[in-house]
Structures are given as structure tokens and as C-alpha cells.
Amino acid sequence: MKYIIIGLGTGRCGTVSLTNLFKLQSSCGAEHEHTAHNSHHGEIWGKNFTGLVDYIENRSEKYICDVSFYNLPYVEQLIDMFDNVKFVVMKRDRQETIDSYMRKTSGRNHWQIHNGTRYKHCPWDSIYPKFEGTDKADAIGKYWDYYYNTCSNIDQSLCYNLNTSDLNNKEKCLDMLNFCGFESPVYKYIKSNQSS
């Protein structure tokens, strides 16, 4: 039996570190933003469920993990398709997330439709959902609101909520790994994405 573990979170919230924690576990195959990286950013928000299913079905490990902010639209389909799926939702403070994205994406805007004049067009533009907003920071805030409101509707018996700071908490992380079905979980925290 395969255990399917789907990591969620807006990005800039510890998803790379979560992926690396999964990679430490025995018989586990884990990837971060797998389908975007392996399709040259061909992912479009909500339009690549087939790529995710192919990834899951072609892995041979007992535990299959994919941690990607853009897995959110596929939650209900995954629940319908796989009997043994769990979700781990990473969450960082709203303003911290906005500030981090503003630093990370200077000169780019993935959250609003734009003509390429003020912001450079980027392959990541298609991967994020779009929002009306007074400016880029406002649109990122609306993305954060939308993302976690949607996560709150996931069947909570299938969902483990983890704050970014919880990655420093051995007991909390081991509890999450047990929830996901790992038989002998191990813990080591390494901050994996140094740009804040």
C-alpha cells in the first residue's frame, strides 16, 4: 500500500524544509514543486492534475510526497482517487508571507494580470491564481486569504496544520510524521531556503 502525502502552503512558508524532512524518512520519495520544475514551468493553476497523478503512480516508494503550493486545486480529486492520502498545510504569518514574497519577486508579479511593462513576464505567472488588488502586496494578501480559507474546508481528519515555526519543534514534527503514517519517523531540521 502506498501512502500519499501532499504538502500545501502559499510558498515562502517552509515548504522546502518540509520536503527535506520527508526525504529523511525511510522508503519515502519526496519532491518540491515537482511538476513545475519538470515541465519547464508548464504548470497552470488547477490544470495539471494528470502530471501529479503520473508522479504519484510512477513512484515505487511506500511513501510518496509532493509539496507544492499549486496542489491546492487538486485536493478533492486526490481524496476521490486515493484511499490513503493525507495533507500537511504549512502556514506562515500573513504579513511575513507578503513581505517575503515582495522581496523574492522584485520586478515580477505572479498574482495579477499585467502587460509586462511595469513587471517582467515570467513562467511562474501562470502557476499562481490571479486577484484584483490595489497593488501587488494587496493581491498577495488576497492570495494568502484565499489559500488558507480553502485549506480550512479540507476534511480535517485528513489534514495536519503546521506553522512555519513548528519546523523547529521536534515533538510537533514527529507528531505530523506519525499522522502521515511513517512507522519510525526521524527528525532533523535544516532551514532549506535561506532567503526570507
C-alpha positions in Angstrom: 0.0 0.0 0.0 1.3 3.5 -0.9 0.9 6.4 1.5 0.2 9.7 -0.4 1.3 12.8 1.4 0.5 16.2 -0.2 2.2 19.3 1.2 0.3 22.6 0.8 1.1 26.2 1.7 1.3 29.5 -0.1 5.0 29.4 -0.6 7.6 31.3 1.4 6.3 29.3 4.4 8.7 26.4 4.8 7.7 24.0 2.1 11.3 23.3 1.0 12.2 22.4 4.6 9.1 20.2 4.9 10.1 18.4 1.7 13.6 17.8 3.1 12.1 16.5 6.3 10.1 14.0 4.3 13.2 13.0 2.4 14.8 11.9 5.6 12.2 9.2 6.1 12.7 5.6 5.2 11.1 4.3 2.0 10.0 7.9 1.0 10.1 9.6 -2.3 9.5 13.4 -1.9 9.7 16.3 -4.3 9.1 20.0 -4.1 7.1 21.6 -6.9 7.9 18.6 -9.0 5.6 19.2 -12.0 6.6 22.8 -12.5 10.3 22.0 -12.4 9.9 19.0 -14.7 7.7 20.7 -17.3 9.8 23.9 -17.6 7.1 25.8 -15.7 4.4 24.4 -17.9 2.1 24.1 -14.9 -1.1 26.3 -15.0 -3.1 26.9 -11.8 -5.5 24.0 -11.5 -4.7 22.5 -14.9 -2.1 19.7 -14.3 -3.8 17.1 -12.2 -2.6 14.5 -14.7 1.0 15.4 -14.0 0.6 15.0 -10.3 -1.2 11.6 -10.7 1.6 10.4 -13.0 4.2 11.4 -10.5 2.3 9.5 -7.7 1.7 6.4 -9.7 5.2 6.1 -11.2 7.0 6.3 -7.8 7.8 2.9 -6.2 8.4 4.0 -2.7 5.9 3.2 0.1 5.5 6.9 1.0 5.0 9.4 -1.9 5.2 13.1 -1.0 4.7 16.1 -3.2 4.9 19.5 -1.6 3.7 22.3 -3.9 1.6 25.4 -3.4 -0.2 24.7 -6.6 -1.5 21.3 -5.4 -4.4 23.1 -3.7 -6.9 22.8 -6.6 -6.5 19.0 -6.6 -7.4 18.2 -3.0 -10.9 16.9 -3.7 -9.8 14.9 -6.8 -7.0 13.3 -4.8 -9.4 12.3 -2.0 -11.7 10.7 -4.5 -8.8 8.9 -6.3 -6.6 7.7 -3.5 -7.8 5.9 -0.3 -4.6 6.7 1.7 -4.0 10.4 1.1 -3.0 13.0 3.8 -2.4 16.7 3.6 0.1 18.8 5.5 -0.7 22.5 5.4 2.3 24.8 6.1 1.3 28.3 7.3 3.3 31.5 7.9 2.0 34.8 9.3 0.1 36.7 6.6 2.3 39.9 6.7 5.5 37.9 6.8 4.4 35.9 3.8 3.6 39.1 1.9 6.9 40.8 2.8 8.9 37.6 1.9 7.2 37.4 -1.5 7.7 41.1 -2.1 11.5 40.6 -1.6 11.7 37.4 -3.5 9.8 38.6 -6.6 11.1 42.1 -7.1 10.3 43.2 -10.6 7.8 40.4 -11.1 4.1 40.0 -10.2 2.6 36.5 -10.3 -0.7 37.4 -8.6 -2.1 40.0 -11.0 -2.7 40.1 -14.8 -0.2 42.6 -16.2 1.1 43.7 -19.7 4.8 43.2 -19.0 5.5 46.9 -18.7 5.8 47.5 -15.0 6.6 43.8 -14.2 8.5 41.3 -16.3 6.6 38.4 -17.6 7.8 35.2 -16.0 6.9 31.5 -16.5 5.7 31.4 -12.9 2.9 33.9 -13.7 0.7 31.1 -15.0 1.3 28.9 -11.9 -0.4 31.3 -9.4 -4.1 32.3 -9.3 -4.9 35.9 -10.0 -6.5 38.5 -7.8 -7.8 42.0 -8.1 -6.0 44.3 -5.7 -4.9 47.9 -5.2 -1.3 46.8 -5.8 0.9 43.7 -5.8 1.1 43.4 -2.0 -2.6 43.6 -1.7 -3.0 40.8 -4.3 -0.5 38.6 -2.4 -2.6 39.2 0.8 -5.7 38.2 -1.1 -3.9 35.1 -2.3 -3.0 34.2 1.3 -6.6 34.7 2.4 -8.0 32.6 -0.4 -5.4 29.9 0.1 -6.0 29.3 3.8 -9.8 29.8 3.6 -9.7 27.0 1.0 -7.5 24.8 3.2 -9.9 25.2 6.1 -12.5 23.4 4.0 -10.4 20.2 3.7 -11.6 17.3 5.8 -9.6 17.9 8.9 -9.3 14.2 9.6 -7.0 14.1 6.5 -5.2 17.3 7.3 -2.3 18.3 9.6 -1.7 22.0 10.1 1.9 23.1 10.7 3.1 26.7 11.3 6.5 27.6 9.9 7.9 27.9 13.4 6.8 24.3 14.1 9.6 23.1 11.9 11.9 23.8 14.9 9.7 21.7 17.2 10.8 18.0 17.2 7.7 16.8 19.0 5.3 18.6 16.7 7.2 17.4 13.6 7.2 13.8 14.8 3.5 14.0 15.6 2.9 15.2 12.0 5.0 12.4 10.6 3.1 9.8 12.7 -0.1 11.4 11.4 1.1 10.8 7.8 1.7 7.1 8.6 5.5 7.0 8.9 6.4 3.9 11.0 9.7 5.1 12.5 9.9 8.8 11.8 13.1 10.7 12.3 13.6 14.4 12.8 16.3 16.8 11.8 15.6 20.5 11.0 17.7 22.2 8.4 16.5 25.6 7.2 16.4 24.9 3.5 15.5 28.3 1.9 17.7 31.0 3.4 16.1 33.9 1.5 13.4 35.1 3.8 
